[in-house]
Amino acid sequence: MPRAGRPGPAVPAGPPKAGVRIRGGAAIVPKDQDETGAKTTVGEIRISAKAASFTESVIREMTRVAMQHGAINLAQGFPDFPCPPELKDAAKRAIDADVNQYAITWGAQRFREAIAANFERFYGVAVDPNRQICVTCGSTEAMIAAALAIVDPGDEVVVFEPFYENYGPDAILSGAVPRYVTLHEPDWTFDEAELAAAFNERTRAIIVNTPNNPTGKVFTRAELTFIAGLCQKWDVICFTDEIYEHMVYDGREHIPPMTVPGLEDRSVTINAMSKTYSVTGWRIGWTIASPELTDGIRKVHDFLTVGAAAPLQEAGVVALNFPDEYFKALREEYLERRDLMIGILEEAGFKVYKPYGAYYIMTDVAAFGWDGDDVEIAKRLTADPGVATVPGSSFYSRPELGRTKLRFAFCKKLETLQAAAERLATIRG
Ligand code: PLP
């Protein structure tokens, strides 16, 4: 079985195999013939080779396992606290005002203007809301729409690992071959020679996720400048997932790759309301890219989903115009949770890789000397003491690199983290 969320072995494409009858019928006849002896089967019911080459997301599976065991869910990255009340009010107002039909497929005008204004406020770069933005159903759709619009079958896409688990399937669904480059612990740096060696004339794109899930790495200007040089040399597009842009700690700075010389026109900036405004269920995201790339993304997006929820885009206008204090408070609250969670994990005996961004902590559990691999350990901890995490191997193309790792999410109420602390304190016996 291929492992969830990771590419598995390719399934050979070919004509469907005969033998499984898919029509009902009362008479007992050979299963691929009808009463007259004529062939009736259309073949084995099967899914595409692409869909068969990866399986479900481990992260989302761990949420289901957590629910079965009544565990505290530190697996999936969604807050267990409410979103700002102003957003709920704005969404309700929009529904009451009958904003309930399709928005413009690439996003409501007011929302695109708010996205452009927000990007200029934080990063000083003007983008054209009419030609450079496509609103999507979360950053998940933004990434796959961008990949389908820009990458051709047979192209290569460079992906750093450990990675957010959607990127492998995104590359496969667009027909591309992922080329993995390792971020080396403890500080998750890449080796410039290793990265350079992953680029060649087939390379079409690189995926950068900063601040990074699962490591908390925040790419530096020097790293992004090196990446920009490679993208220019090999004529490559940089897909940048910046969904944790406002969660950076200890003086680190989020630098959108689009603001780095050489990447201005060859970046697709991917973002969403999900994390910054604690509305992961709203499914509102967007891309910012050159007009040429945006034209392609808009076309693919139109046929994938038509558009994102219209009333929630109206609420998004309110969100993106929140004053600076909102973003400052968000950062401070997450910093407090990060520091609390680091203390809890170290106290319980985990080796912690300190994150400087996003809301996850990668840990190493080798010192516990537990039996089994990371998947078994994660499932055991979910049952007892009842804390769900994500097994490290789900972030790697080579599972052995994650075998002793577990990822904890800390986007939870302080009381939830304290309750997890009490449970985790019991694991050393
Ligand atoms: N990108 C990264 C790096 C993530 O961690 C997540 C969710 O955890 C997503 C994208 C999904 O974002 P959305 O809910 O906006 O589709």
Residues whose N, C-alpha, C, O or C-beta is under 5 A from the ligand:
A	BS01	PLP	G77 C137 G138 S139 T140 Y164 N209 N213 D241 I243 A272 S274 T280 G285
